Amino acid sequence: MDSRTETKAGTWMDTARPDGMSTGDWDRYLRKAMRETQETRRRLAAHWRALTGLPVPVVPAGVLA
């Protein structure tokens, strides 16, 4: 894993590692954040389908940025 994160627009930017945090700790932190983001997206999609009965709308990258 590198020190970049994806922005809302689907572009990449450098992410500064906090002072005193080891590379391994930073990698674990980023992996955890990505898992939580993916889990949140899945939960929101499930709620959307349950409430509306419709598939989740796909918004092109950059539209909401």
C-alpha positions as CSV (number, residue, x, y, z in Angstrom):
1,M,0.0,0.0,0.0
2,D,1.3,3.4,-0.8
3,S,0.7,6.8,0.8
4,R,-2.0,8.0,-1.6
5,T,-5.7,8.1,-1.1
6,E,-8.5,8.4,-3.7
7,T,-10.5,11.6,-3.7
8,K,-14.2,11.9,-4.3
9,A,-13.5,12.8,-8.0
10,G,-11.6,9.5,-8.4
11,T,-8.2,11.2,-8.5
12,W,-5.3,10.4,-6.2
13,M,-3.6,12.6,-3.7
14,D,-0.7,12.2,-1.4
15,T,-1.7,11.4,2.1
16,A,0.8,12.5,4.8
17,R,1.5,9.9,7.4
18,P,1.3,11.4,10.9
19,D,4.6,12.0,12.7
20,G,5.7,9.1,14.8
21,M,3.5,6.6,13.1
22,S,5.4,3.6,11.6
23,T,4.8,2.6,8.0
24,G,3.2,-0.7,9.2
25,D,0.8,1.2,11.5
26,W,-0.1,3.6,8.7
27,D,-0.7,0.7,6.3
28,R,-3.0,-1.0,8.9
29,Y,-4.8,2.3,9.5
30,L,-5.5,2.8,5.7
31,R,-6.6,-0.8,5.2
32,K,-9.1,-0.5,8.1
33,A,-10.4,2.8,6.7
34,M,-10.9,1.2,3.3
35,R,-12.8,-1.8,4.8
36,E,-15.0,0.6,6.8
37,T,-15.8,2.6,3.6
38,Q,-16.6,-0.5,1.6
39,E,-18.8,-1.8,4.4
40,T,-20.7,1.5,4.6
41,R,-21.3,1.5,0.9
42,R,-22.7,-2.0,1.0
43,R,-25.0,-1.1,4.0
44,L,-26.3,2.0,2.2
45,A,-26.9,0.0,-1.0
46,A,-28.9,-2.6,1.0
47,H,-31.0,0.1,2.7
48,W,-31.6,1.8,-0.7
49,R,-32.8,-1.4,-2.2
50,A,-35.0,-2.3,0.8
51,L,-36.6,1.2,0.8
52,T,-37.2,1.7,-2.9
53,G,-36.9,-1.8,-4.4
54,L,-34.7,-0.2,-7.1
55,P,-31.1,-0.9,-8.0
56,V,-28.6,1.6,-6.6
57,P,-28.1,4.4,-9.0
58,V,-24.6,4.8,-10.5
59,V,-23.2,8.3,-10.5
60,P,-20.2,8.9,-12.8
61,A,-17.0,9.8,-11.0
62,G,-16.6,13.5,-10.5
63,V,-20.2,14.4,-10.7
64,L,-20.6,14.8,-6.9
65,A,-17.1,16.1,-6.3
